Amino acid sequence: MVNLIWIFMILFGIVYSIFNGTIDDVNTAMFEASTQAVQLIIGFIAIFTFWLGMMEIAKRAGLLDQLTRLTRPLLRKIFPDLSPSDPALGFIMSNLTANFFGLGNAATPFGLKAMSALQEQNPNKNSPSRSMVTFLCLNTAALTLFPTTVISLRMSHGALDAMDIVIPAFLATCGSCITALLLDRLFWSFSKRRKKV
């Protein structure tokens, strides 16, 4: 459906520009936008390559496994339905770590694996389990120390200090993460009361 909307918008814009006599402006804008997109991607490559490399080094050095082991008690409190040896906890921790360093693209595969592992244990396959909802909340409102995408955008647009977004972004994501967890617990307690009634 979204593809059809985009095709309609593009065709409508081109037809309108032909009748309006501004087709030359549309052509110029398309080529300028293409150039800007390539420059933006090149700016992203440097930062994403660096952090993805750091994540791979941490993974091979066993740092991610140790981090998962250290945070397992906290994850057990956040996900009380999961057993301490559940493989989903490792995927969840890897996803949260990747999000923490602003690597949304690297976090996605871990998130999909975590959801698959959680779905395997889900007794009702047609609706999400408590752990699935909690993980979705955490993933969406992810705690982020280093927002690589925002920093890349700021660098590509000539910001004087592209890194000055780090502390405000961290504080904002702390707030969003805490709010997501509180709302998750609140709605879960409401749904439990409803089932009892």
Solvent accessible surface area in square Angstrom, and as a share of the most:
residue,aa,sasa,rsa
1,M,168,0.75
2,V,95,0.55
3,N,112,0.57
4,L,118,0.59
5,I,82,0.42
6,W,143,0.50
7,I,93,0.47
8,F,134,0.56
9,M,103,0.46
10,I,99,0.50
11,L,102,0.51
12,F,121,0.50
13,G,33,0.32
14,I,58,0.29
15,V,75,0.43
16,Y,127,0.48
17,S,3,0.02
18,I,103,0.52
19,F,174,0.73
20,N,82,0.42
21,G,65,0.62
22,T,47,0.27
23,I,60,0.30
24,D,104,0.54
25,D,94,0.49
26,V,40,0.23
27,N,59,0.30
28,T,74,0.43
29,A,57,0.44
30,M,97,0.43
31,F,146,0.61
32,E,99,0.45
33,A,56,0.44
34,S,62,0.40
35,T,74,0.43
36,Q,119,0.53
37,A,47,0.37
38,V,87,0.50
39,Q,111,0.49
40,L,49,0.24
41,I,100,0.51
42,I,108,0.55
43,G,30,0.28
44,F,41,0.17
45,I,98,0.50
46,A,68,0.53
47,I,21,0.11
48,F,31,0.13
49,T,85,0.50
50,F,114,0.47
51,W,41,0.14
52,L,77,0.38
53,G,31,0.30
54,M,87,0.39
55,M,16,0.07
56,E,72,0.32
57,I,114,0.58
58,A,16,0.12
59,K,108,0.46
60,R,199,0.73
61,A,77,0.60
62,G,19,0.19
63,L,101,0.50
64,L,17,0.08
65,D,87,0.45
66,Q,92,0.41
67,L,60,0.30
68,T,11,0.06
69,R,154,0.56
70,L,139,0.69
71,T,32,0.19
72,R,62,0.23
73,P,90,0.56
74,L,107,0.53
75,L,4,0.02
76,R,73,0.26
77,K,160,0.68
78,I,23,0.12
79,F,1,0.00
80,P,60,0.38
81,D,86,0.45
82,L,8,0.04
83,S,58,0.37
84,P,77,0.49
85,S,98,0.63
86,D,9,0.05
87,P,90,0.57
88,A,0,0.00
89,L,0,0.00
90,G,23,0.22
91,F,67,0.28
92,I,0,0.00
93,M,21,0.09
94,S,16,0.10
95,N,1,0.01
96,L,33,0.17
97,T,7,0.04
98,A,0,0.00
99,N,17,0.09
100,F,55,0.23
101,F,52,0.22
102,G,12,0.12
103,L,1,0.00
104,G,38,0.37
105,N,111,0.57
106,A,18,0.14
107,A,3,0.02
108,T,75,0.44
109,P,68,0.42
110,F,40,0.17
111,G,8,0.07
112,L,117,0.58
113,K,104,0.44
114,A,0,0.00
115,M,47,0.21
116,S,64,0.41
117,A,13,0.10
118,L,4,0.02
119,Q,57,0.25
120,E,141,0.63
121,Q,89,0.39
122,N,6,0.03
123,P,128,0.81
124,N,81,0.42
125,K,109,0.46
126,N,150,0.77
127,S,47,0.30
128,P,85,0.53
129,S,26,0.17
130,R,43,0.16
131,S,5,0.03
132,M,23,0.10
133,V,59,0.34
134,T,1,0.01
135,F,3,0.01
136,L,100,0.50
137,C,35,0.21
138,L,6,0.03
139,N,52,0.27
140,T,110,0.64
141,A,19,0.15
142,A,14,0.10
143,L,60,0.30
144,T,18,0.11
145,L,64,0.32
146,F,28,0.11
147,P,15,0.09
148,T,0,0.00
149,T,59,0.35
150,V,62,0.36
151,I,1,0.00
152,S,2,0.01
153,L,67,0.33
154,R,68,0.25
155,M,112,0.50
156,S,52,0.34
157,H,147,0.66
158,G,60,0.57
159,A,39,0.30
160,L,193,0.96
161,D,77,0.40
162,A,12,0.10
163,M,94,0.42
164,D,81,0.42
165,I,46,0.24
166,V,25,0.15
167,I,124,0.63
168,P,70,0.44
169,A,18,0.14
170,F,62,0.26
171,L,112,0.56
172,A,67,0.52
173,T,27,0.16
174,C,34,0.20
175,G,36,0.34
176,S,46,0.30
177,C,17,0.10
178,I,104,0.53
179,T,70,0.41
180,A,15,0.11
181,L,39,0.20
182,L,118,0.59
183,L,82,0.41
184,D,11,0.06
185,R,72,0.26
186,L,86,0.43
187,F,127,0.53
188,W,74,0.26
189,S,39,0.25
190,F,98,0.41
191,S,37,0.24
192,K,96,0.41
193,R,152,0.56
194,R,197,0.72
195,K,159,0.67
196,K,166,0.70
197,V,161,0.93
